[in-house]
Amino acid sequence: MKRKKPTTRRKKRRSARKQELRNLILPVQGGLREAEVPGSRQASTVGRLWNAIHRHVETGDSSALKEFEGKKIRDAQGIEIPLLTDIDEIDRLASAGVLSFESIYARSS
């Protein structure tokens, strides 16, 4: 019978960090969507996406959006959410005043 390696504090902390949920607002086809996103990596991806969208809306430079083409994030329920990179849709949402860059975090109720 194999012995299990003892779990270190570092692994426990890292594991606990991955379980943190962040209630974020995501730009999606047709508008915005609120989602609980687990883990700092996915939250960081959403933040970088918002920065790329903001850069496009403010300057017309859409080069940063290429990093997110065809990518998705998975919310806490396991639902995959495609990341918005369609420039026409981003322009439409920006013109409609839907995109707000004040905060990507949803309001707590």
DRENMAR-401892 format. One record per residue (C-alpha): residue in three letters; z, x, y; chain. Coordinates in Angstrom, 1 decimal. Example, Ala and Ser with C-alpha at 12.3 -4.5 7.8 and 13.67 -1.06 7.14 Angstrom:
DRENMAR-401892
+------+--------+--------+--------+-------+
! rest !      Z !      X !      Y ! kette !
+------+--------+--------+--------+-------+
!  ALA !    7.8 !   12.3 !   -4.5 !     A !
!  SER !    7.1 !   13.7 !   -1.1 !     A !
+------+--------+--------+--------+-------+
***
This chain:
DRENMAR-401892
+------+--------+--------+--------+-------+
! rest !      Z !      X !      Y ! kette !
+------+--------+--------+--------+-------+
!  MET !    0.0 !    0.0 !    0.0 !     A !
!  LYS !   -1.0 !    1.4 !    3.4 !     A !
!  ARG !    1.6 !    1.8 !    6.1 !     A !
!  LYS !    1.0 !    0.3 !    9.5 !     A !
!  LYS !    1.0 !    2.6 !   12.4 !     A !
!  PRO !    3.8 !    1.7 !   14.8 !     A !
!  THR !    2.6 !    0.0 !   17.9 !     A !
!  THR !    3.2 !    2.0 !   21.0 !     A !
!  ARG !    4.4 !    0.5 !   24.3 !     A !
!  ARG !    1.1 !    1.5 !   25.9 !     A !
!  LYS !   -0.9 !   -0.6 !   23.4 !     A !
!  LYS !    1.5 !   -3.5 !   23.9 !     A !
!  ARG !    1.1 !   -3.3 !   27.7 !     A !
!  ARG !   -2.7 !   -3.0 !   27.4 !     A !
!  SER !   -2.8 !   -6.0 !   25.0 !     A !
!  ALA !   -0.6 !   -8.0 !   27.4 !     A !
!  ARG !   -2.8 !   -7.2 !   30.3 !     A !
!  LYS !   -5.9 !   -8.5 !   28.5 !     A !
!  GLN !   -4.2 !  -11.9 !   28.0 !     A !
!  GLU !   -3.6 !  -12.4 !   31.8 !     A !
!  LEU !   -5.7 !  -15.4 !   32.9 !     A !
!  ARG !   -7.2 !  -15.6 !   36.4 !     A !
!  ASN !   -8.4 !  -18.8 !   37.7 !     A !
!  LEU !  -11.7 !  -17.9 !   39.4 !     A !
!  ILE !  -14.6 !  -19.6 !   41.1 !     A !
!  LEU !  -17.9 !  -18.7 !   39.6 !     A !
!  PRO !  -21.3 !  -19.2 !   41.2 !     A !
!  VAL !  -23.5 !  -21.0 !   38.6 !     A !
!  GLN !  -26.8 !  -22.8 !   38.5 !     A !
!  GLY !  -26.3 !  -25.9 !   40.7 !     A !
!  GLY !  -23.1 !  -24.9 !   42.5 !     A !
!  LEU !  -19.7 !  -23.4 !   41.8 !     A !
!  ARG !  -17.5 !  -23.7 !   38.7 !     A !
!  GLU !  -13.8 !  -23.0 !   38.3 !     A !
!  ALA !  -12.9 !  -21.1 !   35.1 !     A !
!  GLU !   -9.9 !  -19.4 !   33.7 !     A !
!  VAL !  -11.0 !  -15.8 !   32.9 !     A !
!  PRO !   -9.0 !  -13.6 !   30.6 !     A !
!  GLY !   -8.8 !   -9.9 !   31.2 !     A !
!  SER !   -9.3 !   -7.6 !   34.1 !     A !
!  ARG !  -12.7 !   -6.5 !   33.0 !     A !
!  GLN !  -14.2 !   -9.9 !   33.2 !     A !
!  ALA !  -12.5 !  -10.6 !   36.5 !     A !
!  SER !  -13.9 !   -7.4 !   37.8 !     A !
!  THR !  -17.3 !   -8.4 !   36.7 !     A !
!  VAL !  -17.0 !  -11.7 !   38.6 !     A !
!  GLY !  -15.9 !   -9.8 !   41.7 !     A !
!  ARG !  -18.8 !   -7.4 !   41.4 !     A !
!  LEU !  -21.2 !  -10.4 !   41.0 !     A !
!  TRP !  -19.8 !  -12.0 !   44.1 !     A !
!  ASN !  -20.3 !   -8.7 !   46.0 !     A !
!  ALA !  -23.9 !   -8.5 !   44.9 !     A !
!  ILE !  -24.5 !  -12.1 !   45.9 !     A !
!  HIS !  -22.9 !  -11.6 !   49.3 !     A !
!  ARG !  -25.0 !   -8.5 !   49.8 !     A !
!  HIS !  -28.2 !  -10.4 !   49.0 !     A !
!  VAL !  -27.2 !  -13.3 !   51.3 !     A !
!  GLU !  -26.3 !  -11.0 !   54.2 !     A !
!  THR !  -29.0 !   -8.4 !   54.0 !     A !
!  GLY !  -31.7 !   -9.7 !   51.6 !     A !
!  ASP !  -31.0 !   -6.7 !   49.3 !     A !
!  SER !  -30.9 !   -8.2 !   45.8 !     A !
!  SER !  -31.0 !   -4.9 !   43.9 !     A !
!  ALA !  -27.3 !   -5.2 !   42.9 !     A !
!  LEU !  -28.0 !   -8.5 !   41.1 !     A !
!  LYS !  -30.1 !   -6.7 !   38.4 !     A !
!  GLU !  -26.9 !   -5.4 !   36.8 !     A !
!  PHE !  -26.0 !   -9.0 !   35.9 !     A !
!  GLU !  -29.3 !  -10.4 !   34.6 !     A !
!  GLY !  -28.9 !  -12.1 !   31.3 !     A !
!  LYS !  -25.2 !  -11.5 !   31.2 !     A !
!  LYS !  -22.4 !  -14.0 !   30.5 !     A !
!  ILE !  -18.7 !  -14.1 !   30.7 !     A !
!  ARG !  -16.4 !  -15.9 !   28.3 !     A !
!  ASP !  -13.7 !  -18.2 !   29.7 !     A !
!  ALA !  -10.3 !  -18.7 !   28.1 !     A !
!  GLN !  -11.6 !  -21.5 !   26.0 !     A !
!  GLY !  -14.4 !  -19.3 !   24.6 !     A !
!  ILE !  -17.2 !  -21.0 !   26.5 !     A !
!  GLU !  -19.9 !  -18.6 !   27.7 !     A !
!  ILE !  -20.9 !  -18.9 !   31.3 !     A !
!  PRO !  -24.2 !  -17.3 !   32.4 !     A !
!  LEU !  -23.9 !  -15.2 !   35.5 !     A !
!  LEU !  -26.0 !  -16.4 !   38.4 !     A !
!  THR !  -28.8 !  -14.0 !   39.3 !     A !
!  ASP !  -31.6 !  -16.4 !   40.2 !     A !
!  ILE !  -32.4 !  -15.4 !   43.8 !     A !
!  ASP !  -34.0 !  -18.8 !   44.7 !     A !
!  GLU !  -30.9 !  -20.6 !   43.4 !     A !
!  ILE !  -28.6 !  -18.2 !   45.3 !     A !
!  ASP !  -30.6 !  -18.8 !   48.5 !     A !
!  ARG !  -30.5 !  -22.6 !   48.0 !     A !
!  LEU !  -26.7 !  -22.5 !   47.5 !     A !
!  ALA !  -26.3 !  -20.3 !   50.5 !     A !
!  SER !  -28.4 !  -22.6 !   52.7 !     A !
!  ALA !  -26.4 !  -25.6 !   51.5 !     A !
!  GLY !  -23.2 !  -23.8 !   52.5 !     A !
!  VAL !  -21.9 !  -23.9 !   49.0 !     A !
!  LEU !  -21.2 !  -20.1 !   48.7 !     A !
!  SER !  -18.0 !  -19.1 !   50.3 !     A !
!  PHE !  -17.0 !  -15.5 !   50.3 !     A !
!  GLU !  -13.4 !  -16.0 !   51.5 !     A !
!  SER !  -12.0 !  -15.9 !   48.0 !     A !
!  ILE !  -13.2 !  -15.9 !   44.4 !     A !
!  TYR !   -9.8 !  -17.2 !   43.3 !     A !
!  ALA !   -9.4 !  -20.9 !   42.8 !     A !
!  ARG !   -6.5 !  -22.6 !   44.5 !     A !
!  SER !   -3.4 !  -23.2 !   42.5 !     A !
!  SER !   -2.3 !  -26.8 !   42.2 !     A !
+------+--------+--------+--------+-------+
***
